[in-house]
Amino acid sequence: MLEAVPNVSEGGSADIVAAIGRAFSTGPELLDVHSDADHHRSVYTLVGNDAALVDGLVAGIATAVELIDLREHVGAHPRVGVVDVVPLVPLAPEEMERAARAARMVAERVGREVGLPVFLYGEVGAGRRPVYFRRGGLDELRARVARGELVPDAGPSEVGLRSGAVLVGARHALIAYNLELATGDVSVAQAVAVAVRGSSGGMRGVQAIGLDLAASGRVQVSMNVIDLDAAPLHEVIVRVRDEARARGAEVSGGELVGLIPERVVAAASAAGIELPGVDESQILERRLASRLAE
């Protein structure tokens, strides 16, 4: 089986989130849904064989296009589409080519059947990452396409304001994880993010931004750990805690977005380091085994 983790630009309406989830799960198994109103985003975790997963992803994306209007969207998380990113992930690392073939199938069908412009990233997109397309937001993406700097890999050649574009990729497993800081000063979170992320000299394999989640009064370091060997999650947590303390703030909580590989939890336990906001029910292998046993 393969895993897919589509990120949808809706985190406020439980009815819309549920309707899109039902569409995604027409074929594959829906293991988890994580919604956040501040980010205005929902992350779905799906597993299934190649054909079922492709069918479910196309159905879910089509439903999101029907139900979401980006012109009315306000959220803390960067995005360029009603379905922002659709990564295909091999459950076994040696099956990346399967994930890549499935990603290309999703891109072709979304472009042809749903009518969205699609950009490829990761293993099927010359190694580019979503941030390459997201910089400057949807308006800048539209401008880059209009200038001819970017050309969609599938679908129409123009990016609309209502639904935007979708980024489809194949990648290895990553962990989306957020740490809240006990401060109301977002500049502290932003400074910690700069110190931690690999692109600015921090930890290799870590992407991070500092966010002010105004609706709930939280300040957050929002991260993707994209190399689980170079940056074990428990070491990332220690680094964020140290950088926050150096700036007079403490880590007050953690939030896992989606599910987590069992080996990451085991490594943290062996090191004696707590993963705030993570419990055994969020372990990917256990959730999958439980679902298959039903």
C-alpha positions as CSV (number, residue, x, y, z in Angstrom):
1,M,0.0,0.0,0.0
2,L,0.9,3.7,-0.3
3,E,0.1,6.6,2.0
4,A,-1.2,10.0,1.0
5,V,-1.4,13.1,3.1
6,P,-3.5,15.7,1.3
7,N,-3.6,19.2,3.0
8,V,-6.9,21.0,2.5
9,S,-7.5,24.7,3.1
10,E,-10.4,24.3,5.4
11,G,-10.2,24.0,9.2
12,G,-13.3,25.8,10.5
13,S,-16.4,24.0,9.1
14,A,-16.8,20.5,10.5
15,D,-19.4,19.7,7.8
16,I,-17.0,20.6,5.0
17,V,-14.1,18.8,6.5
18,A,-16.3,15.6,6.9
19,A,-17.7,15.8,3.4
20,I,-14.2,16.0,1.9
21,G,-13.1,13.2,4.1
22,R,-15.9,11.0,2.8
23,A,-14.9,11.7,-0.7
24,F,-11.2,11.0,0.0
25,S,-12.1,7.6,1.6
26,T,-14.1,6.2,-1.4
27,G,-11.5,3.5,-1.9
28,P,-8.6,4.1,0.4
29,E,-8.7,3.9,4.2
30,L,-9.0,7.2,6.0
31,L,-6.7,6.8,9.1
32,D,-6.7,10.3,10.5
33,V,-8.0,13.9,10.1
34,H,-6.3,16.8,11.8
35,S,-8.1,20.2,11.6
36,D,-6.9,23.5,12.9
37,A,-9.1,26.6,12.7
38,D,-6.2,29.1,13.2
39,H,-4.2,27.5,10.3
40,H,-7.6,27.0,8.5
41,R,-6.3,23.7,7.3
42,S,-7.1,20.0,7.6
43,V,-4.6,17.2,7.0
44,Y,-6.0,13.8,6.0
45,T,-4.0,10.6,6.3
46,L,-5.0,7.9,3.7
47,V,-3.6,4.5,2.9
48,G,-4.6,2.1,0.0
49,N,-3.4,0.3,-3.1
50,D,-2.3,2.5,-5.9
51,A,-5.6,2.6,-7.9
52,A,-7.9,3.1,-4.9
53,L,-5.7,5.9,-3.6
54,V,-5.6,7.7,-6.9
55,D,-9.4,7.4,-7.2
56,G,-10.0,8.7,-3.7
57,L,-7.6,11.6,-4.1
58,V,-9.2,12.8,-7.3
59,A,-12.7,12.5,-5.7
60,G,-11.6,14.4,-2.6
61,I,-10.0,17.2,-4.6
62,A,-13.1,17.6,-6.7
63,T,-15.2,17.9,-3.6
64,A,-12.9,20.5,-2.1
65,V,-13.2,22.5,-5.3
66,E,-17.0,22.5,-5.0
67,L,-17.1,23.5,-1.3
68,I,-14.2,25.9,-0.7
69,D,-13.7,29.4,-2.0
70,L,-10.2,30.8,-1.4
71,R,-11.4,34.3,-2.0
72,E,-13.1,34.0,1.5
73,H,-10.1,32.1,3.1
74,V,-8.1,33.6,6.0
75,G,-5.6,31.4,7.8
76,A,-2.2,31.4,9.3
77,H,-0.7,28.6,7.1
78,P,0.7,29.5,3.7
79,R,-1.4,28.0,0.8
80,V,-1.9,28.2,-2.9
81,G,-5.0,26.1,-3.4
82,V,-8.1,24.7,-1.9
83,V,-6.1,21.5,-1.8
84,D,-2.7,22.9,-1.2
85,V,-0.4,19.8,-1.3
86,V,-1.0,16.2,-2.1
87,P,2.1,14.1,-1.2
88,L,2.2,10.4,-2.1
89,V,4.4,8.5,0.4
90,P,5.8,4.9,0.2
91,L,5.3,2.9,3.4
92,A,8.5,1.1,2.4
93,P,11.3,3.4,1.3
94,E,12.3,1.1,-1.6
95,E,8.8,1.7,-3.2
96,M,9.3,5.3,-4.0
97,E,8.9,4.6,-7.7
98,R,5.4,3.3,-7.0
99,A,4.6,6.5,-5.2
100,A,6.0,8.6,-8.0
101,R,3.9,6.8,-10.6
102,A,0.8,7.3,-8.5
103,A,1.6,11.0,-8.1
104,R,1.8,11.4,-11.8
105,M,-1.5,9.7,-12.3
106,V,-3.1,12.0,-9.7
107,A,-1.7,15.1,-11.4
108,E,-2.9,14.0,-14.8
109,R,-6.4,13.2,-13.7
110,V,-6.8,16.3,-11.5
111,G,-5.7,18.5,-14.4
112,R,-8.0,16.7,-16.9
113,E,-11.1,15.8,-14.8
114,V,-11.1,18.5,-12.1
115,G,-9.7,21.3,-14.2
116,L,-7.1,22.5,-11.7
117,P,-3.5,23.6,-12.6
118,V,-1.1,21.1,-11.1
119,F,2.6,21.6,-10.2
120,L,4.8,18.6,-9.4
121,Y,7.2,18.6,-6.5
122,G,9.6,16.3,-4.6
123,E,10.6,13.1,-6.4
124,V,8.5,13.9,-9.4
125,G,9.3,17.6,-9.5
126,A,13.0,17.9,-9.8
127,G,13.4,17.9,-6.0
128,R,11.5,21.2,-5.6
129,R,9.6,21.7,-2.4
130,P,6.2,23.3,-1.8
131,V,7.8,26.5,-0.5
132,Y,9.2,27.1,-4.0
133,F,5.6,27.5,-5.3
134,R,4.1,29.1,-2.1
135,R,6.5,32.0,-1.8
136,G,4.4,35.2,-2.0
137,G,1.2,33.2,-1.8
138,L,-1.4,32.6,-4.5
139,D,-1.2,36.1,-6.0
140,E,2.5,35.7,-6.6
141,L,2.0,32.2,-8.0
142,R,-0.5,33.6,-10.5
143,A,1.9,36.3,-11.5
144,R,4.7,33.9,-12.0
145,V,2.5,31.8,-14.3
146,A,1.3,34.8,-16.2
147,R,5.0,35.9,-16.8
148,G,5.8,32.4,-18.1
149,E,8.2,31.7,-15.2
150,L,6.2,28.7,-14.2
151,V,4.1,26.4,-16.4
152,P,1.7,23.9,-14.8
153,D,2.6,20.2,-15.3
154,A,-1.1,19.4,-15.9
155,G,-4.4,21.1,-16.2
156,P,-5.1,24.7,-17.4
157,S,-2.4,27.2,-18.0
158,E,-4.0,29.9,-15.7
159,V,-4.4,29.8,-11.9
160,G,-7.8,31.0,-10.7
161,L,-8.6,32.9,-7.6
162,R,-11.4,30.7,-6.3
163,S,-9.6,27.3,-6.3
164,G,-5.9,28.1,-6.9
165,A,-3.6,25.3,-7.9
166,V,-2.6,22.0,-6.3
167,L,0.9,20.8,-5.6
168,V,1.2,17.0,-6.1
169,G,4.4,15.2,-5.1
170,A,6.1,12.0,-4.0
171,R,8.3,12.1,-1.0
172,H,9.5,10.0,1.9
173,A,7.9,10.2,5.3
174,L,8.1,13.5,7.3
175,I,6.7,14.7,10.6
176,A,4.5,17.8,10.8
177,Y,4.9,19.0,14.3
178,N,4.2,22.3,16.1
179,L,5.5,23.6,19.5
180,E,3.7,26.4,21.3
181,L,5.6,29.0,23.3
182,A,4.5,30.6,26.5
183,T,4.7,34.1,25.1
184,G,2.5,36.5,23.2
185,D,5.4,37.8,21.2
186,V,5.5,36.2,17.8
187,S,8.9,37.6,17.1
188,V,10.3,35.1,19.6
189,A,8.7,32.2,17.7
190,Q,10.1,33.6,14.4
191,A,13.6,33.9,15.9
192,V,13.5,30.4,17.2
193,A,12.3,29.1,13.8
194,V,15.3,30.9,12.1
195,A,17.7,29.3,14.6
196,V,16.3,25.8,14.1
197,R,15.6,25.5,10.4
198,G,18.2,24.0,8.2
199,S,17.9,26.7,5.4
200,S,19.3,29.3,7.8
201,G,22.0,27.3,9.4
202,G,20.1,25.3,12.0
203,M,19.3,21.6,11.9
204,R,19.6,19.8,8.6
205,G,16.2,18.3,7.6
206,V,14.1,20.8,9.6
207,Q,11.7,23.4,8.1
208,A,10.2,25.9,10.5
209,I,8.2,29.2,10.6
210,G,7.0,31.2,13.6
211,L,3.3,31.9,13.6
212,D,0.9,34.1,15.6
213,L,-2.4,32.2,15.9
214,A,-4.5,35.2,16.8
215,A,-7.8,33.5,17.1
216,S,-6.6,31.3,20.0
217,G,-4.0,33.6,21.4
218,R,-1.2,31.1,20.7
219,V,2.4,31.7,19.4
220,Q,3.8,28.7,17.6
221,V,6.9,27.3,16.0
222,S,5.4,25.3,13.1
223,M,7.8,22.6,11.7
224,N,8.2,19.9,9.1
225,V,10.9,17.4,9.9
226,I,11.8,16.1,6.5
227,D,14.8,14.0,7.3
228,L,14.0,11.8,10.3
229,D,17.6,10.4,10.5
230,A,19.4,13.8,10.3
231,A,17.0,15.4,12.7
232,P,15.4,13.0,15.2
233,L,12.2,14.6,16.5
234,H,13.3,14.4,20.2
235,E,16.5,16.3,19.3
236,V,14.5,19.0,17.4
237,I,12.3,19.4,20.5
238,V,15.4,19.9,22.7
239,R,16.8,22.5,20.3
240,V,13.6,24.5,20.1
241,R,13.3,24.4,23.9
242,D,16.9,25.7,24.3
243,E,16.5,28.4,21.7
244,A,13.2,29.5,23.3
245,R,14.8,29.7,26.8
246,A,17.6,31.7,25.4
247,R,15.0,34.3,24.4
248,G,13.1,34.2,27.7
249,A,10.3,31.8,26.7
250,E,9.3,28.2,27.5
251,V,7.7,25.5,25.4
252,S,4.1,25.2,26.7
253,G,2.8,22.4,24.5
254,G,3.1,20.3,21.3
255,E,0.8,19.4,18.5
256,L,1.4,16.5,16.0
257,V,-0.3,17.0,12.7
258,G,-1.2,13.6,11.3
259,L,0.4,10.4,12.4
260,I,4.0,9.5,13.4
261,P,6.2,6.5,12.5
262,E,6.8,4.1,15.4
263,R,10.5,4.3,15.2
264,V,10.4,8.0,16.0
265,V,8.5,7.4,19.2
266,A,10.8,4.6,20.2
267,A,13.9,6.7,19.7
268,A,12.5,9.5,21.9
269,S,11.7,6.9,24.6
270,A,15.2,5.5,24.4
271,A,16.6,9.0,24.9
272,G,14.3,9.7,27.8
273,I,12.7,12.7,26.0
274,E,9.0,13.4,26.0
275,L,7.2,14.3,22.8
276,P,4.6,16.8,23.9
277,G,1.2,16.3,22.3
278,V,2.0,12.8,21.0
279,D,0.5,9.6,22.3
280,E,0.4,5.9,21.2
281,S,-2.9,6.3,19.3
282,Q,-1.1,8.5,16.8
283,I,1.5,5.9,15.8
284,L,1.0,5.2,12.1
285,E,1.8,1.5,12.2
286,R,-0.6,0.9,15.1
287,R,-3.4,2.9,13.6
288,L,-3.0,1.0,10.3
289,A,-2.9,-2.4,12.0
290,S,-6.0,-1.6,14.0
291,R,-7.9,-0.4,10.9
292,L,-7.0,-3.5,8.9
293,A,-8.1,-5.8,11.7
294,E,-11.6,-4.3,11.7
